[in-house]
Amino acid sequence: MSKYFHSLSQTPHRLKSRMLATWTPDQEVNQVRLRSGADMKRKLRWFDLVSLGVGGMLGVGVFVTTGPVARDISGPAVFISYIVAGFSALLSSLCYTEFSVNVPVAGGAFSYLRVTFGEFIGYFGGVNILLEYVLSNAAVARSFTEYMCAAFGVSDPNAWRIKVNGLAKGYNELDFPAVALVLLLTLCLCHSTKESSMLNLVMTVFHVIFFGFVIIAGFCHGDGVKTLVEPRGLTPYGVRGVVNGAAVVYFSYIGYDTVSTLAEEIQNPSFSLPVGIIGSVSIVSVLYCLMSLVLCIMVPYNEISKSASYAVAFRRIGWGWAGNVVGAGASLGIVASLLVAMLGQARYLCVIGRARLVPSWLAKVHPSTGTPLNATLFLGLCTATIALFTDLDIVMELISLGTLCVFYLVANALLYRKYTLIGQNAPLHTLSFLAFLSSSALAFSLWWKLNKPWWGLALFFATTIAVTAFFQYYTWWISSTANKNLLPPCPSKWSVPFMPWPAAISVFLNVFLTTTLKTLSFQRFAIWTCLVTLFYVLYGVHRTYEAEEIGRVEDVERHVTSTRVQPEKLDNVQAMTDFT
């Protein structure tokens, strides 16, 4: 304890030393990865990544969020909400792809932010991704119970849950089937990544076939446009309802970033990662739009069930047997999405453990299975605990908020890396552009939220386009007039086309969608932010300082000892230490 209190007394110095400390991509790929002991086994190819991305997203969104959003937020225009959210997710996936190809490690957003903006921003992004994964997996596991009830013909979606009097509403229905599913998948993932991937591939193929059945049957036996426009038109909640719905259904696109966390287990990352990430997001976006459209064709939006929406919809049109099939198919899809999400969350925690920001035993890779065993077990238990108690409505918007926050940070990091760390732009110029971009998006969003006149929206939007165009021209001019004697920067293995536009639009959309969420979600997010920041100040910064700063001095001393420096020359040790 005395040693710890001594460390706490040095907190300001250590924060100054570590908060903005960065690693190079080469250090992240090689030096830091060695801390896990054994390497993860490279067995995955591009089709594995596509199936993992598709499987990770399909079961999460369409069966969990579509019903509640269509009924209470967007109305029949929920398919437009999916288009908006899908476009934003596609732009974010482009940013992820360039990072994942050039920094092929299992840390995903955590590693990308750490090599760009420093340790604290990387840590903040990493723990928010973990929050998103654990909460979304718990929510999806509870939806599995509802659809399993439908598969067995049980009309009450809560029939298999145990209600406990005395607990607060939203936490008083214990879901033991969800807990059993999470624990079973945890054990599966501890065994092998490749076998888990093959299981997911089989389930995803059946799941896509099942989606085709739902889409075709729904279009053939629904009432078509008539149901879409009754009783209050296509957009009963207005354009704002469509946009608000897009922010909520963004939860549905959680999963593609899991593909980037598998970079250490891919045989050809520079080819497989772009195909896996962009391909899976594109496929899922099309399927989501069709599935949400067909739901509103079968049942008027105000009559859609919030639980097991598709199974109930088929029963309403007289296809009771199809309701059972939908329940079984949705359950299979939810299992596939859980498998992928739990695969990704363990890799995130493993790499955060390598950085010493959480206890390092979470970073250990089992030598025989090649999987992060401790991280998988720890997060599996956390997910199962939350799935036992917590209702979906409590966590849905908080999940979307955390996801949008991380994707916003990654888009900013790509712009800074592209134009400052790799390019010749001055840091202040790029940071000024990023600050203006975020401020403009925030002003546009607040103007929208406060129902101000439309000319303000047009002004903010036009100004953002003009400044982005000026930044593009300025960076081109700087690059073209740079000193010709300097060696040009090494080209990226894969680059986002038409930069800076995709990343800038991604920043703008993420800010805009974030501001449409409810105040309660921001309050919960603020509490979470305070807790993780406190953990960093009390634990993380001291562990990383000891591992990185003090460790360098010890490395120098070991080097001097191993080379048997003469006693009269030991005064050079201090010089070497100072230089380090």
Buried (B, 14 or more C-beta within 10 A) or exposed (E): EEEEEEBEEEBEEBBEBBBEBBBEBEEBBEEBBEBBEBEBBBBBBBBBBBBBBBBBBBBBBBBBBBBBBBBBBBBBBBBBBBBBBBBBBBBBBBBBBBBBBBBBBBBBBBBBBBBBBBBBBBBBBBBBBBBBBBBBBBBBBBBBBBBBBBBEEBEEBBEBBEEEEEEEEEEBBBBBBBBBBBBEBBEBBBBBBBEBBBBBBEBBBBBBEBBEEBBEBBBEBBEEEEBBBEEEEBBBBEEBBBBBBBBBBBBBBBBBBBBBBBBBBBEEBBBBBBBBBBBBBBBBBEBBBBBBBBBBBBBBBBEBBBBBBBBBBBBBBEBEEBBBBBBBBBBBBBBBBBBBBBBBBBBBBBBBBBBBBBEBEBBBBBEEBBBBBBBBBBBBBBBBBBBBBBBBEBBBBBBBBBBBBBBBBBBBBBBBBBBBBBBBBEEEBBBEBBEBBBEBBBBBBEBBBEEEEEEBBEBBBEBBBEBBEEBBEBBEEBBEEEEEEEEEEEEBBBBBEEBBBBBBBBBBBBBBBBBBBBEEBBEBBEEBBEEBBEBBBEBBBBBBBBBBBEEEBEEBEEEBEEEEBEEEEEEEBEEBBEEE
